[in-house]
Amino acid sequence: MDKKHGDQTIHQKMEAISKDIVDKEIPLDDTLKEFEKVCLEAALKKYKGNITKIAKALGVHRNTLHNRIKVLRIKKI
């Protein structure tokens, strides 16, 4: 899971972000929701709003994906 992206691995990038989150005392629940929202927005953009493709890529059922998009108030493309 330590795929290279630029000069840093994903793990290294997440460590840096996590330090900032902890330093600012942002609640874990808020952090996880925001991370999920950012990931889903990126997937919606990449797959041009195709829920079936996004669900397959992320390994979730499309009904679950629809629900998460609604709960997180993400605007579909």
N, CA, C and O atoms as a MOPAC input file, in Angstrom:
PM7 MOZYME 1SCF
protein

 N      0.81100 1    -1.20100 1     0.00000 1
 C      0.00000 1     0.00000 1     0.00000 1
 C      0.85400 1     1.26500 1     0.00000 1
 O      0.32500 1     2.37400 1    -0.07200 1
 N      2.13700 1     1.10400 1     0.07900 1
 C      3.03100 1     2.25600 1     0.03100 1
 C      3.40600 1     2.59800 1    -1.39700 1
 O      4.58800 1     2.62800 1    -1.73900 1
 N      2.40800 1     2.85800 1    -2.23800 1
 C      2.67200 1     3.20800 1    -3.62900 1
 C      3.34500 1     4.56500 1    -3.68700 1
 O      3.00800 1     5.48100 1    -2.93700 1
 N      4.30200 1     4.67400 1    -4.59200 1
 C      5.01000 1     5.94500 1    -4.77700 1
 C      4.13500 1     6.92100 1    -5.55200 1
 O      3.47500 1     6.54400 1    -6.52000 1
 N      4.13600 1     8.13800 1    -5.13000 1
 C      3.41500 1     9.20300 1    -5.82500 1
 C      4.29700 1    10.43400 1    -5.69000 1
 O      4.28600 1    11.11000 1    -4.66100 1
 N      5.04300 1    10.71000 1    -6.71700 1
 C      6.02200 1    11.78000 1    -6.60200 1
 C      7.20000 1    11.24700 1    -5.81000 1
 O      7.61300 1    10.10400 1    -6.00800 1
 N      7.74400 1    12.05400 1    -4.92100 1
 C      8.88600 1    11.62500 1    -4.12100 1
 C      8.46700 1    10.94500 1    -2.82200 1
 O      9.28700 1    10.28200 1    -2.18700 1
 N      7.21400 1    11.09600 1    -2.41600 1
 C      6.74000 1    10.52300 1    -1.15900 1
 C      5.74900 1     9.40000 1    -1.41600 1
 O      5.04300 1     9.39900 1    -2.42500 1
 N      5.70200 1     8.44100 1    -0.49300 1
 C      4.69200 1     7.39300 1    -0.58200 1
 C      3.37200 1     7.95600 1    -0.05900 1
 O      3.34400 1     8.99300 1     0.60400 1
 N      2.29800 1     7.26800 1    -0.36500 1
 C      0.99200 1     7.67400 1     0.14600 1
 C      1.02800 1     7.70400 1     1.67600 1
 O      0.47200 1     8.60900 1     2.29900 1
 N      1.67900 1     6.71900 1     2.26700 1
 C      1.77700 1     6.64800 1     3.72700 1
 C      2.47500 1     7.89500 1     4.28500 1
 O      2.02000 1     8.47400 1     5.27100 1
 N      3.56200 1     8.29800 1     3.66200 1
 C      4.29400 1     9.48300 1     4.12600 1
 C      3.44700 1    10.74500 1     4.01000 1
 O      3.46300 1    11.59600 1     4.90000 1
 N      2.70900 1    10.86000 1     2.91000 1
 C      1.83800 1    12.01800 1     2.74400 1
 C      0.74000 1    12.04200 1     3.80300 1
 O      0.41500 1    13.09100 1     4.35800 1
 N      0.17600 1    10.86200 1     4.07400 1
 C     -0.88600 1    10.79000 1     5.08500 1
 C     -0.34400 1    11.06000 1     6.48300 1
 O     -1.04700 1    11.63300 1     7.31500 1
 N      0.88900 1    10.65700 1     6.75300 1
 C      1.50600 1    10.97100 1     8.04400 1
 C      1.60700 1    12.47800 1     8.24100 1
 O      1.31700 1    12.98600 1     9.32500 1
 N      2.01400 1    13.18900 1     7.20100 1
 C      2.14600 1    14.64400 1     7.28600 1
 C      0.78500 1    15.29900 1     7.52200 1
 O      0.65900 1    16.19800 1     8.35400 1
 N     -0.21800 1    14.85200 1     6.79400 1
 C     -1.56900 1    15.38600 1     6.97100 1
 C     -2.08600 1    15.06400 1     8.37300 1
 O     -2.69700 1    15.91000 1     9.02500 1
 N     -1.83500 1    13.83300 1     8.83000 1
 C     -2.30300 1    13.41200 1    10.15600 1
 C     -1.68400 1    14.25100 1    11.25900 1
 O     -2.35800 1    14.59500 1    12.23000 1
 N     -0.40700 1    14.58200 1    11.12100 1
 C      0.24600 1    15.42400 1    12.12700 1
 C     -0.45600 1    16.77300 1    12.21700 1
 O     -0.69500 1    17.28200 1    13.31100 1
 N     -0.78000 1    17.34300 1    11.07800 1
 C     -1.46800 1    18.63200 1    11.04100 1
 C     -2.85200 1    18.52500 1    11.69500 1
 O     -3.26200 1    19.41200 1    12.44400 1
 N     -3.55500 1    17.44500 1    11.40800 1
 C     -4.89200 1    17.22100 1    11.97600 1
 C     -4.81600 1    17.11700 1    13.50100 1
 O     -5.61800 1    17.71600 1    14.21700 1
 N     -3.84100 1    16.34800 1    13.98100 1
 C     -3.66900 1    16.17700 1    15.42900 1
 C     -3.25500 1    17.49600 1    16.07500 1
 O     -3.77400 1    17.86200 1    17.13000 1
 N     -2.31800 1    18.21300 1    15.44400 1
 C     -1.87500 1    19.50800 1    15.98100 1
 C     -3.03500 1    20.49100 1    16.11900 1
 O     -3.08500 1    21.27500 1    17.06600 1
 N     -3.96600 1    20.44100 1    15.16400 1
 C     -5.11600 1    21.35300 1    15.18600 1
 C     -6.28700 1    20.79500 1    15.98900 1
 O     -7.33000 1    21.43800 1    16.10800 1
 N     -6.10700 1    19.58800 1    16.54200 1
 C     -7.11700 1    18.91900 1    17.37000 1
 C     -8.46400 1    18.79500 1    16.66500 1
 O     -9.51300 1    19.06400 1    17.24900 1
 N     -8.41400 1    18.38600 1    15.40600 1
 C     -9.63800 1    18.16100 1    14.63700 1
 C    -10.17000 1    16.77600 1    15.00100 1
 O     -9.41800 1    15.80400 1    14.93800 1
 N    -11.44600 1    16.65800 1    15.38000 1
 C    -12.00400 1    15.36000 1    15.77000 1
 C    -11.88500 1    14.31400 1    14.65900 1
 O    -12.03600 1    14.62700 1    13.47800 1
 N    -11.61600 1    13.08900 1    15.04900 1
 C    -11.43500 1    11.99900 1    14.09800 1
 C    -12.66000 1    11.82800 1    13.20300 1
 O    -12.51800 1    11.59500 1    12.00200 1
 N    -13.84600 1    11.93900 1    13.76600 1
 C    -15.06600 1    11.78800 1    12.97300 1
 C    -15.12600 1    12.81000 1    11.84400 1
 O    -15.46200 1    12.47200 1    10.70900 1
 N    -14.79900 1    14.05400 1    12.15900 1
 C    -14.78300 1    15.11000 1    11.13600 1
 C    -13.72600 1    14.82300 1    10.07500 1
 O    -13.95500 1    15.02400 1     8.88200 1
 N    -12.57400 1    14.35400 1    10.52300 1
 C    -11.47700 1    14.03300 1     9.61400 1
 C    -11.87600 1    12.92400 1     8.65000 1
 O    -11.64600 1    13.03400 1     7.44600 1
 N    -12.47100 1    11.86000 1     9.17100 1
 C    -12.86100 1    10.73100 1     8.33300 1
 C    -13.94000 1    11.11800 1     7.32700 1
 O    -13.89000 1    10.71000 1     6.16600 1
 N    -14.91600 1    11.90600 1     7.77600 1
 C    -15.96900 1    12.35700 1     6.86000 1
 C    -15.39200 1    13.20800 1     5.73600 1
 O    -15.76700 1    13.05000 1     4.57400 1
 N    -14.48600 1    14.10300 1     6.08400 1
 C    -13.89100 1    14.98000 1     5.06800 1
 C    -13.03200 1    14.17600 1     4.09100 1
 O    -13.05000 1    14.43300 1     2.88700 1
 N    -12.28500 1    13.20600 1     4.61000 1
 C    -11.46700 1    12.35600 1     3.74300 1
 C    -12.35000 1    11.56200 1     2.78100 1
 O    -12.06400 1    11.47400 1     1.58700 1
 N    -13.42700 1    10.98600 1     3.31900 1
 C    -14.34900 1    10.22300 1     2.48100 1
 C    -14.96300 1    11.11800 1     1.39800 1
 O    -15.08600 1    10.71200 1     0.24200 1
 N    -15.34300 1    12.32500 1     1.78300 1
 C    -15.95300 1    13.26000 1     0.83300 1
 C    -14.96800 1    13.61900 1    -0.27800 1
 O    -15.34000 1    13.63300 1    -1.45200 1
 N    -13.73000 1    13.90500 1     0.07800 1
 C    -12.71300 1    14.26500 1    -0.91300 1
 C    -12.46100 1    13.09100 1    -1.86900 1
 O    -12.34900 1    13.28800 1    -3.07900 1
 N    -12.37400 1    11.88200 1    -1.32800 1
 C    -12.15500 1    10.69500 1    -2.16500 1
 C    -13.31900 1    10.46800 1    -3.12700 1
 O    -13.10800 1    10.18300 1    -4.30600 1
 N    -14.54400 1    10.59500 1    -2.62300 1
 C    -15.70500 1    10.38400 1    -3.48100 1
 C    -15.82000 1    11.46300 1    -4.54700 1
 O    -16.20100 1    11.17400 1    -5.68100 1
 N    -15.49800 1    12.69600 1    -4.20100 1
 C    -15.52500 1    13.77300 1    -5.19800 1
 C    -14.48800 1    13.51600 1    -6.29300 1
 O    -14.75600 1    13.74800 1    -7.47100 1
 N    -13.31400 1    13.04100 1    -5.90400 1
 C    -12.27400 1    12.72500 1    -6.88900 1
 C    -12.71600 1    11.58300 1    -7.79800 1
 O    -12.48900 1    11.62000 1    -9.00700 1
 N    -13.35000 1    10.56600 1    -7.21000 1
 C    -13.82900 1     9.43000 1    -7.99200 1
 C    -14.95000 1     9.85700 1    -8.94000 1
 O    -14.99500 1     9.41900 1   -10.08900 1
 N    -15.85100 1    10.70700 1    -8.45800 1
 C    -16.92900 1    11.20600 1    -9.32500 1
 C    -16.35400 1    11.94200 1   -10.53300 1
 O    -16.85200 1    11.81100 1   -11.65100 1
 N    -15.30600 1    12.71300 1   -10.29000 1
 C    -14.68300 1    13.45500 1   -11.37500 1
 C    -13.97200 1    12.49300 1   -12.34200 1
 O    -14.12200 1    12.60300 1   -13.55900 1
 N    -13.20800 1    11.56200 1   -11.79100 1
 C    -12.44000 1    10.62800 1   -12.62500 1
 C    -13.34800 1     9.77800 1   -13.51000 1
 O    -13.07500 1     9.59100 1   -14.69600 1
 N    -14.42800 1     9.26700 1   -12.92600 1
 C    -15.32700 1     8.37100 1   -13.65800 1
 C    -16.55000 1     9.09600 1   -14.23100 1
 O    -17.52800 1     8.46700 1   -14.63400 1
 N    -16.47400 1    10.42700 1   -14.26000 1
 C    -17.52000 1    11.26700 1   -14.85500 1
 C    -18.91200 1    10.94000 1   -14.31400 1
 O    -19.89200 1    10.90900 1   -15.05800 1
 N    -18.97600 1    10.69900 1   -13.00400 1
 C    -20.25600 1    10.47300 1   -12.34300 1
 C    -20.82800 1     9.07700 1   -12.50300 1
 O    -21.94600 1     8.83200 1   -12.05000 1
 N    -20.11100 1     8.15000 1   -13.13000 1
 C    -20.60700 1     6.79100 1   -13.33800 1
 C    -20.51300 1     6.00800 1   -12.02900 1
 O    -19.45200 1     5.50000 1   -11.66600 1
 N    -21.63700 1     5.92400 1   -11.33700 1
 C    -21.69800 1     5.29500 1   -10.01300 1
 C    -21.26400 1     3.83300 1   -10.04900 1
 O    -20.57900 1     3.37300 1    -9.13500 1
 N    -21.64800 1     3.10200 1   -11.08400 1
 C    -21.27700 1     1.69300 1   -11.18600 1
 C    -19.76200 1     1.53100 1   -11.25200 1
 O    -19.20000 1     0.67100 1   -10.57400 1
 N    -19.10200 1     2.34800 1   -12.06200 1
 C    -17.63700 1     2.27500 1   -12.17000 1
 C    -16.95600 1     2.69800 1   -10.87000 1
 O    -15.96800 1     2.09400 1   -10.45200 1
 N    -17.48700 1     3.72700 1   -10.24400 1
 C    -16.91100 1     4.19700 1    -8.98100 1
 C    -17.04700 1     3.11500 1    -7.90700 1
 O    -16.09000 1     2.82100 1    -7.19100 1
 N    -18.22600 1     2.53400 1    -7.80300 1
 C    -18.46100 1     1.48900 1    -6.80800 1
 C    -17.49800 1     0.32200 1    -7.01000 1
 O    -16.94300 1    -0.20300 1    -6.04400 1
 N    -17.30200 1    -0.07900 1    -8.24600 1
 C    -16.38400 1    -1.18200 1    -8.53200 1
 C    -14.95000 1    -0.80100 1    -8.15700 1
 O    -14.23800 1    -1.58800 1    -7.53500 1
 N    -14.53100 1     0.40500 1    -8.53700 1
 C    -13.16700 1     0.86500 1    -8.25300 1
 C    -12.89400 1     0.96300 1    -6.75400 1
 O    -11.79100 1     0.66500 1    -6.29700 1
 N    -13.90800 1     1.38200 1    -5.99300 1
 C    -13.73400 1     1.56700 1    -4.54900 1
 C    -14.11000 1     0.33200 1    -3.73500 1
 O    -13.89100 1     0.29500 1    -2.52400 1
 N    -14.67100 1    -0.66900 1    -4.39000 1
 C    -15.01200 1    -1.91300 1    -3.70100 1
 C    -16.20600 1    -1.79900 1    -2.77600 1
 O    -16.24100 1    -2.42900 1    -1.71900 1
 N    -17.18700 1    -0.99500 1    -3.17100 1
 C    -18.41300 1    -0.86600 1    -2.38300 1
 C    -19.61200 1    -1.09900 1    -3.29600 1
 O    -19.51000 1    -0.97200 1    -4.51600 1
 N    -20.73300 1    -1.43800 1    -2.70100 1
 C    -21.95700 1    -1.63100 1    -3.47900 1
 C    -22.44700 1    -0.26000 1    -3.93300 1
 O    -22.29900 1     0.72500 1    -3.20900 1
 N    -23.02600 1    -0.19600 1    -5.12300 1
 C    -23.47300 1     1.10300 1    -5.65100 1
 C    -24.56000 1     1.73600 1    -4.79500 1
 O    -24.63900 1     2.96300 1    -4.72200 1
 N    -25.40200 1     0.93100 1    -4.14200 1
 C    -26.41800 1     1.50200 1    -3.24800 1
 C    -25.75300 1     2.18000 1    -2.04100 1
 O    -26.19300 1     3.23500 1    -1.58600 1
 N    -24.69400 1     1.55700 1    -1.54000 1
 C    -23.93500 1     2.15300 1    -0.43600 1
 C    -23.32000 1     3.46900 1    -0.89000 1
 O    -23.33300 1     4.45800 1    -0.15800 1
 N    -22.78600 1     3.47000 1    -2.09800 1
 C    -22.17600 1     4.67400 1    -2.65200 1
 C    -23.20600 1     5.79600 1    -2.78800 1
 O    -22.93300 1     6.93600 1    -2.41400 1
 N    -24.37600 1     5.47900 1    -3.31800 1
 C    -25.45800 1     6.48000 1    -3.42300 1
 C    -25.78200 1     7.05800 1    -2.04300 1
 O    -25.94700 1     8.26800 1    -1.88900 1
 N    -25.87000 1     6.18200 1    -1.05100 1
 C    -26.19700 1     6.61700 1     0.31000 1
 C    -25.11900 1     7.53800 1     0.86900 1
 O    -25.43200 1     8.57000 1     1.46300 1
 N    -23.84600 1     7.17200 1     0.68400 1
 C    -22.74800 1     7.99200 1     1.21600 1
 C    -22.72300 1     9.36400 1     0.53100 1
 O    -22.48100 1    10.37800 1     1.18500 1
 N    -22.97100 1     9.39600 1    -0.76600 1
 C    -23.00900 1    10.65500 1    -1.50400 1
 C    -24.12000 1    11.55400 1    -0.94900 1
 O    -23.94200 1    12.76200 1    -0.79700 1
 N    -25.25700 1    10.94300 1    -0.65400 1
 C    -26.39000 1    11.70100 1    -0.09700 1
 C    -26.07800 1    12.19400 1     1.30500 1
 O    -26.29800 1    13.36600 1     1.61100 1
 N    -25.57100 1    11.32100 1     2.15600 1
 C    -25.26700 1    11.67100 1     3.54600 1
 C    -24.21300 1    12.77300 1     3.62200 1
 O    -24.31800 1    13.68200 1     4.44600 1
 N    -23.19800 1    12.69200 1     2.76100 1
 C    -22.11200 1    13.66700 1     2.76600 1
 C    -22.44100 1    14.93100 1     1.96800 1
 O    -21.63700 1    15.86100 1     1.89900 1
 N    -23.63900 1    14.94900 1     1.36500 1
 C    -24.11300 1    16.09500 1     0.58800 1
 C    -23.15700 1    16.47600 1    -0.53400 1
 O    -22.78700 1    17.63800 1    -0.70500 1
 N    -22.77400 1    15.45500 1    -1.28900 1
 C    -21.88500 1    15.65100 1    -2.42700 1
 C    -22.74500 1    15.88300 1    -3.66500 1
 O    -23.69700 1    15.14700 1    -3.92200 1
 N    -22.40000 1    16.90000 1    -4.41600 1
 C    -23.12500 1    17.17700 1    -5.65500 1
 C    -22.58400 1    16.28000 1    -6.75200 1
 O    -21.37900 1    16.23300 1    -7.00100 1
 N    -23.49400 1    15.57000 1    -7.40200 1
 C    -23.10500 1    14.69600 1    -8.49900 1
 C    -22.76700 1    15.52500 1    -9.72700 1
 O    -23.24200 1    16.64700 1    -9.89700 1
 N    -21.94800 1    14.95000 1   -10.56000 1
 C    -21.54300 1    15.62700 1   -11.80100 1
 C    -22.64800 1    15.48700 1   -12.81900 1
 O    -22.52200 1    15.98200 1   -13.93900 1

